[in-house]
Amino acid sequence: MPYIIFGISFIYITFFVSTIMCISTRLANNRPVMFARSRCDQCAKRLRWWQLIPCLGWLLQLGRCPDCHQPVSFTYPLAESSVGLLGALIIHSNPFNAAVSLVVFNLILLALACQDAAHLAISTWPIVVLLVLALIQHQFSWSKLLMVTTMYLASLYFIHRFQFMGNGDADCIAVLSLMFPIQVAIASILFASLIALTHFYLSHQRSNRLPFIPYLFSGLVIVQLYAFI
């Protein structure tokens, strides 16, 4: 029975991940979000149903569009499989309420990572949702809740005031530090920095600005998966 729940959780979460990335791609390319068939990013051909299956669709088409034969980004199956596995492990290993909070937190952070990658900016309201999830997860007393919220807002003001980093980056790091133990937050930032530096070094098209939240999310996923090993 636990293995069945694990498998069902993996399948559902991979579909959520695929949907989030699909919506982010459509918004970035100014395409309609609702009631529109998915198309190849290169040739704009409609995708068959089997191409839309998370993880498996990329393997069935051997990583290339069957119409224009252009490569399909490996980011899609990598995100679907890794976040799907992480979500299934979280649900398998935690009480229901805590598992739901952690999975939703990761999915919202994924959406912010996609938005940051496309626009180098993120929306404010998902950060508020992440903050609420972090506070609910720890079930602070009213006195601790007031203290934590005050310290959180003060640190954000200090970071925004002196512009040590991008505002969205600071917000995500702050809520991540509230949601997870400080060791997890620090390790995630270190992995994110390493991945960003490696990507920047290997990239042929270098930019003065890099979206940090995708790297931060990747680092967090790595650290969480490592915790289950």
C-alpha positions as a Markdown table, in Angstrom:
| # | Residue | x | y | z |
|---|---|---|---|---|
| 1 | Met | 0.0 | 0.0 | 0.0 |
| 2 | Pro | 2.7 | 2.6 | 0.8 |
| 3 | Tyr | 4.4 | 1.9 | -2.6 |
| 4 | Ile | 1.0 | 2.5 | -4.3 |
| 5 | Ile | 0.7 | 5.8 | -2.6 |
| 6 | Phe | 4.3 | 6.7 | -3.4 |
| 7 | Gly | 3.6 | 5.9 | -7.1 |
| 8 | Ile | 0.4 | 7.8 | -7.3 |
| 9 | Ser | 2.0 | 10.8 | -5.5 |
| 10 | Phe | 4.9 | 10.8 | -8.0 |
| 11 | Ile | 2.5 | 10.7 | -11.0 |
| 12 | Tyr | 0.3 | 13.6 | -9.7 |
| 13 | Ile | 3.2 | 15.8 | -8.7 |
| 14 | Thr | 4.9 | 15.3 | -12.1 |
| 15 | Phe | 1.7 | 16.5 | -13.8 |
| 16 | Phe | 1.6 | 19.6 | -11.5 |
| 17 | Val | 5.3 | 20.3 | -12.4 |
| 18 | Ser | 4.6 | 19.9 | -16.1 |
| 19 | Thr | 1.6 | 22.2 | -15.9 |
| 20 | Ile | 3.5 | 24.9 | -14.0 |
| 21 | Met | 6.3 | 24.9 | -16.5 |
| 22 | Cys | 3.9 | 24.8 | -19.5 |
| 23 | Ile | 2.0 | 27.9 | -18.1 |
| 24 | Ser | 5.3 | 29.7 | -17.4 |
| 25 | Thr | 6.5 | 29.0 | -21.0 |
| 26 | Arg | 3.2 | 30.3 | -22.5 |
| 27 | Leu | 3.2 | 33.4 | -20.4 |
| 28 | Ala | 6.9 | 34.1 | -21.4 |
| 29 | Asn | 6.0 | 33.8 | -25.1 |
| 30 | Asn | 2.7 | 35.7 | -24.8 |
| 31 | Arg | 0.6 | 32.7 | -25.7 |
| 32 | Pro | -2.9 | 32.0 | -24.3 |
| 33 | Val | -2.8 | 30.1 | -21.1 |
| 34 | Met | -6.3 | 28.5 | -21.1 |
| 35 | Phe | -8.0 | 26.3 | -23.7 |
| 36 | Ala | -5.0 | 26.2 | -26.1 |
| 37 | Arg | -3.1 | 23.1 | -27.3 |
| 38 | Ser | 0.5 | 22.8 | -26.5 |
| 39 | Arg | 2.9 | 23.4 | -29.4 |
| 40 | Cys | 6.6 | 22.8 | -30.1 |
| 41 | Asp | 8.6 | 25.9 | -29.1 |
| 42 | Gln | 10.6 | 25.6 | -32.4 |
| 43 | Cys | 8.2 | 24.7 | -35.2 |
| 44 | Ala | 4.8 | 25.5 | -33.4 |
| 45 | Lys | 3.4 | 22.1 | -34.4 |
| 46 | Arg | 0.7 | 20.8 | -32.1 |
| 47 | Leu | 2.1 | 18.2 | -29.6 |
| 48 | Arg | 0.5 | 14.7 | -29.6 |
| 49 | Trp | -1.0 | 13.4 | -26.4 |
| 50 | Trp | 1.9 | 11.0 | -25.7 |
| 51 | Gln | 4.4 | 13.9 | -26.0 |
| 52 | Leu | 2.7 | 15.6 | -23.0 |
| 53 | Ile | 3.2 | 12.7 | -20.6 |
| 54 | Pro | 5.7 | 14.0 | -17.9 |
| 55 | Cys | 9.1 | 12.4 | -18.1 |
| 56 | Leu | 8.0 | 9.6 | -20.5 |
| 57 | Gly | 7.0 | 12.0 | -23.3 |
| 58 | Trp | 10.6 | 13.3 | -23.6 |
| 59 | Leu | 12.0 | 9.8 | -23.7 |
| 60 | Leu | 9.5 | 8.6 | -26.3 |
| 61 | Gln | 10.5 | 11.4 | -28.7 |
| 62 | Leu | 14.2 | 10.8 | -27.9 |
| 63 | Gly | 14.7 | 14.3 | -26.7 |
| 64 | Arg | 13.8 | 15.8 | -30.1 |
| 65 | Cys | 10.6 | 17.1 | -31.8 |
| 66 | Pro | 9.4 | 14.4 | -34.2 |
| 67 | Asp | 8.4 | 17.1 | -36.7 |
| 68 | Cys | 11.3 | 19.6 | -36.8 |
| 69 | His | 13.9 | 17.3 | -35.2 |
| 70 | Gln | 15.1 | 20.2 | -32.9 |
| 71 | Pro | 16.2 | 19.2 | -29.4 |
| 72 | Val | 13.7 | 19.5 | -26.6 |
| 73 | Ser | 15.2 | 21.0 | -23.4 |
| 74 | Phe | 16.3 | 18.4 | -20.9 |
| 75 | Thr | 15.1 | 20.9 | -18.2 |
| 76 | Tyr | 11.5 | 19.5 | -18.5 |
| 77 | Pro | 12.1 | 15.8 | -17.7 |
| 78 | Leu | 14.8 | 16.7 | -15.2 |
| 79 | Ala | 12.4 | 19.0 | -13.3 |
| 80 | Glu | 9.5 | 16.6 | -13.6 |
| 81 | Ser | 11.4 | 13.6 | -12.4 |
| 82 | Ser | 13.3 | 15.3 | -9.6 |
| 83 | Val | 10.5 | 17.3 | -8.1 |
| 84 | Gly | 8.1 | 14.4 | -8.6 |
| 85 | Leu | 10.5 | 12.1 | -6.7 |
| 86 | Leu | 11.0 | 14.7 | -4.0 |
| 87 | Gly | 7.3 | 15.2 | -3.5 |
| 88 | Ala | 6.6 | 11.5 | -3.4 |
| 89 | Leu | 9.3 | 11.1 | -0.7 |
| 90 | Ile | 7.9 | 14.0 | 1.3 |
| 91 | Ile | 4.4 | 12.5 | 1.3 |
| 92 | His | 5.7 | 9.1 | 2.1 |
| 93 | Ser | 7.8 | 10.3 | 5.1 |
| 94 | Asn | 5.7 | 13.1 | 6.7 |
| 95 | Pro | 2.3 | 13.5 | 8.3 |
| 96 | Phe | -0.3 | 14.7 | 5.8 |
| 97 | Asn | -0.5 | 18.4 | 6.8 |
| 98 | Ala | 3.3 | 18.8 | 6.9 |
| 99 | Ala | 3.7 | 17.0 | 3.6 |
| 100 | Val | 1.1 | 19.1 | 1.9 |
| 101 | Ser | 2.8 | 22.3 | 3.1 |
| 102 | Leu | 6.2 | 21.2 | 1.9 |
| 103 | Val | 5.0 | 20.0 | -1.5 |
| 104 | Val | 3.0 | 23.2 | -2.1 |
| 105 | Phe | 6.0 | 25.3 | -1.0 |
| 106 | Asn | 8.2 | 23.6 | -3.5 |
| 107 | Leu | 5.7 | 23.9 | -6.3 |
| 108 | Ile | 5.2 | 27.6 | -5.7 |
| 109 | Leu | 9.0 | 28.1 | -5.6 |
| 110 | Leu | 9.2 | 26.3 | -8.9 |
| 111 | Ala | 6.7 | 28.7 | -10.4 |
| 112 | Leu | 8.7 | 31.6 | -9.1 |
| 113 | Ala | 11.9 | 30.1 | -10.6 |
| 114 | Cys | 10.2 | 29.8 | -14.0 |
| 115 | Gln | 9.0 | 33.4 | -13.8 |
| 116 | Asp | 12.4 | 34.6 | -12.7 |
| 117 | Ala | 14.1 | 32.7 | -15.6 |
| 118 | Ala | 11.7 | 34.3 | -18.1 |
| 119 | His | 11.5 | 37.9 | -16.8 |
| 120 | Leu | 14.2 | 38.4 | -14.2 |
| 121 | Ala | 11.5 | 39.5 | -11.8 |
| 122 | Ile | 8.8 | 37.7 | -9.7 |
| 123 | Ser | 5.4 | 38.5 | -8.4 |
| 124 | Thr | 4.8 | 39.5 | -4.8 |
| 125 | Trp | 1.8 | 37.5 | -3.8 |
| 126 | Pro | 3.4 | 34.0 | -4.1 |
| 127 | Ile | 6.0 | 35.2 | -1.6 |
| 128 | Val | 3.2 | 36.0 | 0.9 |
| 129 | Val | 1.8 | 32.5 | 0.4 |
| 130 | Leu | 5.2 | 31.0 | 1.0 |
| 131 | Leu | 5.6 | 33.1 | 4.2 |
| 132 | Val | 2.2 | 31.9 | 5.4 |
| 133 | Leu | 3.1 | 28.3 | 4.7 |
| 134 | Ala | 6.4 | 28.7 | 6.6 |
| 135 | Leu | 4.6 | 30.1 | 9.6 |
| 136 | Ile | 2.0 | 27.4 | 9.6 |
| 137 | Gln | 4.6 | 24.7 | 9.2 |
| 138 | His | 6.3 | 25.7 | 12.5 |
| 139 | Gln | 3.1 | 26.5 | 14.4 |
| 140 | Phe | 4.7 | 29.3 | 16.4 |
| 141 | Ser | 3.0 | 30.7 | 19.5 |
| 142 | Trp | 1.6 | 34.2 | 19.2 |
| 143 | Ser | 4.6 | 35.7 | 20.9 |
| 144 | Lys | 7.1 | 33.8 | 18.7 |
| 145 | Leu | 5.0 | 34.5 | 15.7 |
| 146 | Leu | 5.1 | 38.3 | 16.3 |
| 147 | Met | 8.9 | 38.1 | 17.0 |
| 148 | Val | 9.6 | 36.0 | 13.8 |
| 149 | Thr | 7.4 | 38.2 | 11.6 |
| 150 | Thr | 9.1 | 41.4 | 12.9 |
| 151 | Met | 12.6 | 40.1 | 12.4 |
| 152 | Tyr | 11.6 | 38.8 | 8.9 |
| 153 | Leu | 10.2 | 42.2 | 7.9 |
| 154 | Ala | 13.1 | 44.1 | 9.4 |
| 155 | Ser | 15.7 | 41.9 | 7.6 |
| 156 | Leu | 13.8 | 42.3 | 4.3 |
| 157 | Tyr | 13.7 | 46.1 | 4.7 |
| 158 | Phe | 17.5 | 46.1 | 5.4 |
| 159 | Ile | 18.2 | 44.0 | 2.3 |
| 160 | His | 15.9 | 46.0 | 0.1 |
| 161 | Arg | 17.2 | 49.3 | 1.4 |
| 162 | Phe | 20.9 | 48.6 | 0.7 |
| 163 | Gln | 20.3 | 46.4 | -2.4 |
| 164 | Phe | 22.7 | 43.6 | -1.5 |
| 165 | Met | 21.0 | 41.4 | -4.1 |
| 166 | Gly | 17.9 | 41.2 | -6.2 |
| 167 | Asn | 14.7 | 42.0 | -4.2 |
| 168 | Gly | 13.0 | 38.7 | -5.3 |
| 169 | Asp | 16.1 | 36.7 | -4.5 |
| 170 | Ala | 16.2 | 38.2 | -1.0 |
| 171 | Asp | 12.5 | 37.4 | -0.4 |
| 172 | Cys | 12.9 | 33.8 | -1.5 |
| 173 | Ile | 16.0 | 33.2 | 0.6 |
| 174 | Ala | 14.1 | 34.8 | 3.6 |
| 175 | Val | 11.1 | 32.5 | 3.4 |
| 176 | Leu | 13.3 | 29.5 | 2.6 |
| 177 | Ser | 15.2 | 30.2 | 5.9 |
| 178 | Leu | 11.9 | 30.3 | 7.7 |
| 179 | Met | 10.5 | 27.1 | 6.2 |
| 180 | Phe | 13.6 | 25.0 | 6.6 |
| 181 | Pro | 16.4 | 24.6 | 9.2 |
| 182 | Ile | 19.2 | 27.1 | 8.7 |
| 183 | Gln | 21.6 | 24.3 | 7.7 |
| 184 | Val | 19.3 | 23.5 | 4.8 |
| 185 | Ala | 19.0 | 27.1 | 3.7 |
| 186 | Ile | 22.8 | 27.6 | 3.8 |
| 187 | Ala | 23.5 | 24.4 | 1.9 |
| 188 | Ser | 20.8 | 25.4 | -0.7 |
| 189 | Ile | 22.4 | 28.8 | -1.2 |
| 190 | Leu | 25.9 | 27.2 | -1.6 |
| 191 | Phe | 24.7 | 24.7 | -4.1 |
| 192 | Ala | 22.8 | 27.4 | -6.0 |
| 193 | Ser | 25.9 | 29.6 | -6.2 |
| 194 | Leu | 28.0 | 26.6 | -7.4 |
| 195 | Ile | 25.4 | 25.7 | -10.1 |
| 196 | Ala | 25.1 | 29.4 | -11.2 |
| 197 | Leu | 28.8 | 29.9 | -11.5 |
| 198 | Thr | 29.2 | 26.6 | -13.4 |
| 199 | His | 26.4 | 27.5 | -15.8 |
| 200 | Phe | 27.8 | 31.0 | -16.3 |
| 201 | Tyr | 31.3 | 29.6 | -17.0 |
| 202 | Leu | 30.0 | 27.0 | -19.5 |
| 203 | Ser | 27.4 | 29.3 | -21.2 |
| 204 | His | 28.2 | 30.8 | -24.6 |
| 205 | Gln | 25.8 | 33.6 | -24.2 |
| 206 | Arg | 26.8 | 35.4 | -21.0 |
| 207 | Ser | 24.6 | 38.1 | -19.5 |
| 208 | Asn | 25.3 | 40.8 | -16.9 |
| 209 | Arg | 22.2 | 39.6 | -15.0 |
| 210 | Leu | 21.4 | 36.0 | -14.0 |
| 211 | Pro | 18.1 | 34.8 | -12.6 |
| 212 | Phe | 19.1 | 33.4 | -9.2 |
| 213 | Ile | 15.9 | 31.8 | -8.1 |
| 214 | Pro | 16.1 | 28.9 | -10.6 |
| 215 | Tyr | 19.5 | 28.0 | -9.1 |
| 216 | Leu | 18.2 | 28.5 | -5.6 |
| 217 | Phe | 15.3 | 26.1 | -6.3 |
| 218 | Ser | 17.7 | 23.5 | -7.8 |
| 219 | Gly | 20.0 | 23.8 | -4.8 |
| 220 | Leu | 17.0 | 23.3 | -2.4 |
| 221 | Val | 15.8 | 20.2 | -4.4 |
| 222 | Ile | 19.3 | 18.7 | -4.2 |
| 223 | Val | 19.6 | 19.3 | -0.5 |
| 224 | Gln | 16.1 | 17.8 | 0.2 |
| 225 | Leu | 16.7 | 14.7 | -1.9 |
| 226 | Tyr | 20.1 | 14.2 | -0.2 |
| 227 | Ala | 18.3 | 14.2 | 3.2 |
| 228 | Phe | 16.3 | 11.1 | 2.1 |
| 229 | Ile | 19.4 | 9.2 | 1.1 |
